[in-house]
Amino acid sequence: MSDNLHVIDVDEATFRAEVLERSKQTPVLVDFWAPWCGPCRTLSPILERVAADSDGAFTLVKINTDENQSLAATYNVRGIPAVKMFRGGRVVDEFVGVKPERDVREFVKLNAPSQVDRWLVEAESLAYGERWDEALAAYRRILEARPGQPRAALELGRLLIAQGQGAEAEAALREVPGSTAEYNTAEALMPLAQLIAYAGTPNGSGDEPDAQYRRAGQRVLDRRVHDAVEILLDLLAKNRNYRDGEAKRAVLALLTYLGDDPSVKDYRRRLASVLF
């Protein structure tokens, strides 16, 4: 039996109580496996990690198909690993074979959202409704409860960028763990946070390139993102290695921030022309 409190081994004698009845109170994820099954050994630790991170949102049950063949037959298990989600005493979703951890987490979140998942939905709803202060507070509460929660850290960074709080956005983005799917997006947005932070610093030497870079940050603060891109492209045309590539990374961050904006393709072409 696993040391994970939310993972239990079940057989035919305990199936009704531990799966059917338990699933009427809490979702139960059943892993049909066998000791000789290589893919099962690959999937098992993924399922256990997801269960450990679930805050009790579901219970993971492991059933050895070699020892419980009638259960496997009853639930039409023809290939293993076979994973079935039970709620209310019945199967509500399932998959067969090994899936990447990200896909397993999405499967679980859809069928058995954790408290953090529910908090994230609430925070995203607040942001969608442009209730900025409440959304910021919601993401911060999540990070207080779960430091380094990647989605909360990334979305808090996005919101802080939108609010013009560059230094705070940079700090939030640095909380995104490097092992997560959100990390690359956080890294792509980091130069944008740094640009905004630079726009709020004293004028320094007043040299034209620095002043131009600061103006780009101020345009972002004014929500004139297209103007900011134009200023940075002009700066790069004069000095493509400005601040050891920081201006280039800032342009790329702005293009990431613009997302599906129709101008992005043209901006990328112009950036490539300037740099190469």
Secondary structure in CASP SS format (residue, H / E / C, confidence):
PFRMAT SS
TARGET T0000
AUTHOR 0000-0000-0000
METHOD secondary structure of the structure
MODEL  1
M C 1.00
S C 1.00
D C 1.00
N C 1.00
L C 1.00
H C 1.00
V E 1.00
I E 1.00
D E 1.00
V C 1.00
D C 1.00
E C 1.00
A C 1.00
T C 1.00
F H 1.00
R H 1.00
A H 1.00
E H 1.00
V H 1.00
L H 1.00
E H 1.00
R H 1.00
S H 1.00
K H 1.00
Q C 1.00
T C 1.00
P C 1.00
V E 1.00
L E 1.00
V E 1.00
D E 1.00
F E 1.00
W E 1.00
A C 1.00
P C 1.00
W C 1.00
C C 1.00
G H 1.00
P H 1.00
C H 1.00
R H 1.00
T H 1.00
L H 1.00
S H 1.00
P H 1.00
I H 1.00
L H 1.00
E H 1.00
R H 1.00
V H 1.00
A H 1.00
A H 1.00
D C 1.00
S C 1.00
D C 1.00
G C 1.00
A C 1.00
F C 1.00
T E 1.00
L E 1.00
V E 1.00
K E 1.00
I E 1.00
N E 1.00
T C 1.00
D C 1.00
E C 1.00
N C 1.00
Q H 1.00
S H 1.00
L H 1.00
A H 1.00
A H 1.00
T H 1.00
Y C 1.00
N C 1.00
V C 1.00
R C 1.00
G C 1.00
I C 1.00
P C 1.00
A E 1.00
V E 1.00
K E 1.00
M E 1.00
F E 1.00
R E 1.00
G C 1.00
G C 1.00
R E 1.00
V E 1.00
V E 1.00
D E 1.00
E E 1.00
F E 1.00
V E 1.00
G C 1.00
V C 1.00
K C 1.00
P C 1.00
E H 1.00
R H 1.00
D H 1.00
V H 1.00
R H 1.00
E H 1.00
F H 1.00
V H 1.00
K H 1.00
L H 1.00
N H 1.00
A C 1.00
P C 1.00
S C 1.00
Q H 1.00
V H 1.00
D H 1.00
R H 1.00
W H 1.00
L H 1.00
V H 1.00
E H 1.00
A H 1.00
E H 1.00
S H 1.00
L H 1.00
A H 1.00
Y H 1.00
G C 1.00
E C 1.00
R C 1.00
W H 1.00
D H 1.00
E H 1.00
A H 1.00
L H 1.00
A H 1.00
A H 1.00
Y H 1.00
R H 1.00
R H 1.00
I H 1.00
L H 1.00
E H 1.00
A H 1.00
R C 1.00
P C 1.00
G C 1.00
Q C 1.00
P H 1.00
R H 1.00
A H 1.00
A H 1.00
L H 1.00
E H 1.00
L H 1.00
G H 1.00
R H 1.00
L H 1.00
L H 1.00
I H 1.00
A H 1.00
Q C 1.00
G C 1.00
Q C 1.00
G H 1.00
A H 1.00
E H 1.00
A H 1.00
E H 1.00
A H 1.00
A H 1.00
L H 1.00
R C 1.00
E C 1.00
V C 1.00
P C 1.00
G C 1.00
S C 1.00
T C 1.00
A C 1.00
E C 1.00
Y H 1.00
N H 1.00
T H 1.00
A H 1.00
E H 1.00
A H 1.00
L H 1.00
M H 1.00
P H 1.00
L H 1.00
A H 1.00
Q H 1.00
L H 1.00
I H 1.00
A H 1.00
Y H 1.00
A H 1.00
G C 1.00
T C 1.00
P C 1.00
N C 1.00
G C 1.00
S C 1.00
G C 1.00
D C 1.00
E H 1.00
P H 1.00
D H 1.00
A H 1.00
Q H 1.00
Y H 1.00
R H 1.00
R H 1.00
A H 1.00
G H 1.00
Q H 1.00
R H 1.00
V H 1.00
L H 1.00
D C 1.00
R C 1.00
R C 1.00
V H 1.00
H H 1.00
D H 1.00
A H 1.00
V H 1.00
E H 1.00
I H 1.00
L H 1.00
L H 1.00
D H 1.00
L H 1.00
L H 1.00
A H 1.00
K H 1.00
N C 1.00
R C 1.00
N C 1.00
Y H 1.00
R H 1.00
D H 1.00
G H 1.00
E H 1.00
A H 1.00
K H 1.00
R H 1.00
A H 1.00
V H 1.00
L H 1.00
A H 1.00
L H 1.00
L H 1.00
T H 1.00
Y H 1.00
L H 1.00
G C 1.00
D C 1.00
D C 1.00
P C 1.00
S C 1.00
V H 1.00
K H 1.00
D H 1.00
Y H 1.00
R H 1.00
R H 1.00
R H 1.00
L H 1.00
A H 1.00
S H 1.00
V H 1.00
L H 1.00
F C 1.00
END
